[in-house]
Amino acid sequence: MRVEGKRLPKGATDWKRVDALSDGDIARAAKGDPAARPLTKKERARMKRVPLAKQVRRRFGLTQEQFAQAFGLSLATIRDWEQGRSKPDQSSRTLLFLIQTIPQQVSTVLRERRRRIVSA
C-alpha cells in the first residue's frame, strides 16, 4: 500500500485505504515484501502449532492438573487437547477464550457453581 499526499503520523493507519484493498492487492504486497512472504508448505509442515489449551494454561503457569481442577475440566481432556489426540469443541473453545480473557471471573463463577451443586 502506498500512501500518497499527506503522510500519516508514525504508527497511524489509514483504515479506509486498508479496507479498500482487494485480496489480490494484499497478496501482491506480501509477495513483494521479503519480511512478509507467505510460508511454503514445507515450512508450515515443520511448524508445530501450540494448542490453545496449552497456551492458556502456560500463560498462568499452571500444571495440567491444576488447570483442570481450577476450571472444572477433566485432566484426561486437557492432556488429549494438548497432545493433539482431540480438539476442543466450540463450547470448550469459548470457555478457553473466556479463561484467557477474564480468568478471575470464570474461576469465581465456576467455584460458585460447584458450591451450589455441593450444597443442593
C-alpha positions in Angstrom: 0.0 0.0 0.0 1.5 3.4 -1.0 0.3 6.4 0.8 0.3 9.5 -1.4 -0.3 13.1 -0.5 -0.4 13.6 3.3 1.9 11.5 5.3 0.3 9.8 8.3 1.9 10.2 11.7 4.2 7.3 12.5 2.1 4.4 13.8 -1.2 5.7 12.3 -3.1 3.6 9.9 -5.4 4.8 7.2 -8.1 2.1 7.7 -10.2 3.4 4.8 -7.3 2.6 2.4 -6.6 -0.7 4.1 -10.3 -1.7 3.8 -10.3 -0.7 0.1 -7.5 -3.2 -0.7 -8.5 -6.4 -2.5 -7.2 -9.8 -1.6 -5.1 -9.6 -4.7 -3.6 -6.3 -3.6 -2.7 -7.7 -0.3 -1.2 -10.9 -1.8 1.0 -8.8 -4.2 2.2 -6.6 -1.4 3.1 -9.6 0.8 5.0 -11.3 -2.1 6.9 -8.1 -2.7 7.9 -7.8 1.0 10.6 -10.3 1.9 9.7 -9.9 5.6 6.0 -10.7 5.0 6.3 -13.5 2.4 3.9 -16.5 2.9 5.4 -19.7 4.3 5.9 -22.6 1.9 4.1 -25.9 2.6 7.4 -27.4 3.7 7.9 -24.5 6.2 4.4 -24.9 7.5 4.8 -28.6 7.9 7.8 -28.2 10.1 6.0 -25.8 12.4 4.2 -27.2 15.5 1.0 -25.5 16.3 0.7 -24.8 20.0 -2.8 -25.8 21.0 -4.9 -23.1 22.6 -5.4 -25.0 25.8 -1.7 -25.3 26.3 -1.2 -21.6 25.6 -3.8 -20.6 28.0 -2.6 -22.9 30.7 1.0 -21.9 30.3 0.1 -18.2 30.5 -1.0 -18.8 34.1 1.9 -21.1 34.9 -0.3 -24.0 35.9 0.2 -27.7 35.5 -2.3 -29.7 33.6 -3.8 -31.0 36.8 -4.0 -27.5 38.4 -5.6 -26.1 35.3 -8.2 -28.9 35.0 -9.1 -28.5 38.7 -9.2 -24.7 38.6 -11.6 -24.6 35.7 -13.7 -27.8 36.2 -12.2 -29.7 33.3 -11.1 -33.4 33.1 -7.3 -33.9 33.3 -7.6 -36.5 30.5 -9.4 -34.0 28.3 -6.6 -31.4 28.9 -4.0 -34.0 28.0 -5.9 -35.1 24.9 -6.2 -31.5 23.7 -2.5 -30.6 24.4 -1.2 -33.8 22.8 -3.4 -33.4 19.7 -5.5 -36.6 20.3 -8.6 -34.5 20.2 -9.6 -30.9 19.7 -11.8 -28.7 21.9 -15.4 -28.4 20.6 -17.0 -25.0 20.1 -18.2 -24.6 23.7 -14.8 -25.7 25.1 -13.0 -23.2 22.8 -15.4 -20.5 24.1 -14.6 -21.5 27.7 -10.8 -21.4 26.9 -11.3 -17.9 25.4 -13.1 -16.7 28.5 -10.4 -18.2 30.8 -7.8 -16.4 28.7 -9.7 -13.1 28.8 -11.3 -13.0 32.2 -9.7 -15.8 34.3 -10.7 -14.5 37.7 -14.3 -14.0 36.8 -14.5 -17.5 35.2 -12.9 -19.1 38.3 -15.3 -17.3 40.6 -18.4 -18.3 38.6 -17.3 -21.9 38.4 -16.4 -22.0 42.2 -19.8 -20.6 43.0 -21.5 -23.2 40.7 -19.6 -26.1 42.4 -20.6 -24.7 45.8 -24.3 -24.6 44.8 -24.1 -28.2 43.5 -22.5 -29.5 46.7 -25.0 -27.7 48.9 -28.0 -28.8 46.9 
